[in-house]
Amino acid sequence: MASVPVNAHGSPREGIASLERLAERLRAEGWYARVIASEGQAALLRVVNPLAPPLNDDLALRRDQAGLWWFCWSFGDRIAHVDNLDIAAARITQVLGYPEA
């Protein structure tokens, strides 16, 4: 799967918008989430656990062989389809979170 700066609609601006929607969803739960977009590079979403900053990742958008767009971990595994913000946010906070004491 190749990382690209667009989503299912095919525009870089809409790809950034998908990342921004996920960032807003995560921020609503108290997480640090910021879209990083550089000229000529795919946009990323930096997510950091506010209670444990070493627990973080830079998420990307990637397209599968069927042409569907997914939020993905930095190592390439899928998190959730771009239209499933609740599932994506739950998986991200579960993986980057830590058990209650």
N, C-alpha and C positions, 0 to 999 in steps of 0.2 A: 504494500500500500504506500503510495507516495503522498507526502504531506504537501498540501496546497492551501492557498489563502482564500478559498471560496467554499460555499456550501452547496446544497442541492440546487439552488437557483443560479449558480454559476458566476456570481459577481463577487469580487474581492470585498466590496463594501458590505454585502449581505453575509459573507463569511465572518467578517469582524462583528457584525450585528449578532450572529449566532453565539459567538464567544462572549459578547457583552451581555446577552440575555442570561447565559449561564453564570457569568460573573455577578450580575445583580442578584440572582437566586442564591448564590453562595454568600454574598455579603449580607443578605437578609438574615442569614443564620449566624452571622458574626465572624465569618471567615475573611481573610485577606484574599482578594481576587482582582487581578488587573490584566487587561489585554495589553500585550506588547506587540506593536506593529512597526516594522522597519521597512523602508523602501527596498523592494526587490526580494524580500524574504516572506515566508508564510507567517501570518499572525499566530501568536501563542497566547494562552491564558495561564498566567502564573498564579498558582493557588498555594497558600501557606496557612497551616494550622496556627491560629493566633496564640494558642496555649502551649504550642511546641513547634516553634519556627523551623527546626530541622526537618519536620514532616512537611514536605512541599513537593511540587512537581510543576512542570511546564507542559500544559495540555495542548493538543493540536487538533485540527480537523483533517480527516483523511477519508478518501473515497474507497469503497470496496469494489470488487469486480463487477457487481451489478449496477454500479454508479450511485449507490446510496452513501450519504455523508454521515460520519460518526465523530463524536468526541473521542479522543484517544490519549492514552498515557504517553509520556515521552519515549517509552521503549516500544510503542507501537500497538499494544493491546487495546482493543475497543473498550470504551466505558458505556456508551449508550448512543443511540441514533440522535441526531441533532434536534429532532422534534420531541424528545423525551427528557426535558429539563429536570423533572422531579427524580427520575431514575438516575440520571447523570449525577445530580447533586448528592443523592443518597449514597451512591457508590463511592464518590470522591471523599465525602466526609467519613465514610466507614473505613476506607483504606488509609487516609491520611490522619484519621482520628486516633484515639488511643482509649483503651478500656477504662471505665470509671473505677476508681479505687474503692 
